[in-house]
Amino acid sequence: MAEAHIAQKSPYAVELAPGDYRWCRCGGSKTQPFCDGSHKTTEFTPVAFTISKAEKVWLCGCKRTRNRPFCDGTHRTLSERS
């Protein structure tokens, strides 16, 4: 399996209203950290998630988190060349 493109090496801090969202997993979206359909030419699919109350969340920018779509700190382990 190919690795996703790293959109940025830090999380996206976003204030979200209650609702349904799709987090970009391929790293190619122009509307990071959300999906814009760029994955259609890749093996990746977006991750759907729901926010039940208005809150600030940190969404993964490096696309390597094990807690999709939320940042788990994996970006801190990436090499400079990643």
C-alpha positions as CSV (number, residue, x, y, z in Angstrom):
1,M,0.0,0.0,0.0
2,A,1.3,3.4,-0.9
3,E,1.8,6.1,1.7
4,A,-0.4,9.2,1.6
5,H,1.1,12.6,0.7
6,I,2.0,14.6,3.8
7,A,-0.2,17.7,3.6
8,Q,1.7,19.3,6.5
9,K,3.8,18.1,9.4
10,S,1.5,19.4,12.1
11,P,-2.2,19.0,12.9
12,Y,-4.9,21.3,11.7
13,A,-6.6,23.0,14.6
14,V,-10.2,23.6,13.5
15,E,-13.4,24.8,15.2
16,L,-16.2,22.6,14.0
17,A,-19.9,22.9,14.3
18,P,-22.0,19.8,14.9
19,G,-22.3,17.8,11.7
20,D,-20.8,15.2,9.4
21,Y,-17.3,15.7,7.9
22,R,-14.9,13.8,5.6
23,W,-11.2,14.0,6.5
24,C,-8.8,13.8,3.6
25,R,-6.7,10.6,3.9
26,C,-4.7,10.9,0.6
27,G,-3.1,14.2,1.4
28,G,-4.0,15.7,-2.0
29,S,-7.0,17.8,-1.2
30,K,-6.9,21.5,-1.9
31,T,-9.3,22.0,1.1
32,Q,-7.2,20.4,3.8
33,P,-7.9,18.8,6.2
34,F,-11.1,18.0,4.5
35,C,-11.8,15.9,1.4
36,D,-12.4,17.5,-2.0
37,G,-12.4,14.3,-4.1
38,S,-8.7,14.3,-5.0
39,H,-8.5,10.7,-3.8
40,K,-10.4,9.4,-6.8
41,T,-7.1,8.7,-8.7
42,T,-5.6,7.0,-5.7
43,E,-6.2,3.9,-3.5
44,F,-7.3,6.1,-0.6
45,T,-10.8,6.9,0.6
46,P,-11.7,9.7,3.0
47,V,-12.6,9.1,6.6
48,A,-16.1,10.1,7.6
49,F,-16.7,11.4,11.1
50,T,-19.4,13.2,13.1
51,I,-19.0,16.1,15.5
52,S,-21.9,16.1,18.1
53,K,-21.2,19.5,19.7
54,A,-19.3,22.6,18.6
55,E,-15.7,22.1,19.5
56,K,-12.1,22.7,18.6
57,V,-10.3,19.5,17.2
58,W,-6.9,18.8,15.9
59,L,-7.0,16.8,12.7
60,C,-4.0,15.0,11.4
61,G,-2.0,16.8,8.7
62,C,0.7,14.2,8.1
63,K,-1.9,11.5,7.3
64,R,0.0,8.9,9.5
65,T,-2.1,9.0,12.6
66,R,-3.4,5.8,14.1
67,N,-6.4,7.7,15.5
68,R,-8.0,8.8,12.2
69,P,-8.9,11.6,11.7
70,F,-7.5,13.0,14.9
71,C,-3.8,13.8,15.5
72,D,-2.0,11.3,17.7
73,G,1.4,13.0,17.6
74,T,2.9,10.8,14.9
75,H,4.1,13.9,13.0
76,R,6.8,14.3,15.7
77,T,8.4,11.0,14.6
78,L,8.6,11.9,10.9
79,S,12.1,12.5,9.4
80,E,13.0,15.7,7.7
81,R,12.8,14.0,4.3
82,S,9.3,12.7,4.8
